[in-house]
Amino acid sequence: MTREFNVVIERDEDGYFVASVPALKGCHTQAKSLDVLMKRVREAIALCLEVEKPTCNEFVGIQRVAVSS
């Protein structure tokens, strides 16, 4: 059975790509390239699914918000 998950990808201050899977608590990984990151996130999802049931939240979108300090 094939399942799909939303993955949030960010780049940290050291240049690493960091992937998080909101539907699976604690499911995240990092890599220097996007190709390696996608391989690692698939592995992380598979491992998380062995021990956790995903939440059923519907992905709506991401918004960028500016706040003056």
Backbone hydrogen bonds, N-H to C=O, Kabsch-Sander energy under -0.5 kcal/mol:
donor,donor_aa,acceptor,acceptor_aa,energy
8,V,20,S,-2.9
9,I,7,V,-0.5
10,E,18,V,-2.5
12,D,16,Y,-2.7
15,G,12,D,-1.9
17,F,31,A,-3.2
18,V,10,E,-3.4
19,A,29,T,-2.7
20,S,8,V,-2.3
21,V,27,C,-2.4
24,L,21,V,-2.0
25,K,23,A,-0.5
27,C,24,L,-2.0
28,H,26,G,-1.0
29,T,19,A,-1.9
31,A,17,F,-2.0
37,L,33,S,-2.2
38,M,34,L,-2.5
39,K,35,D,-1.5
40,R,36,V,-2.5
41,V,37,L,-2.7
42,R,38,M,-1.7
43,E,39,K,-1.7
44,A,40,R,-2.6
45,I,41,V,-2.6
46,A,42,R,-2.2
47,L,43,E,-2.2
48,C,44,A,-2.6
49,L,45,I,-2.5
50,E,46,A,-0.9
50,E,47,L,-0.6
51,V,47,L,-0.6
51,V,48,C,-1.1
52,E,48,C,-2.0
55,T,23,A,-2.0
65,V,63,Q,-0.5
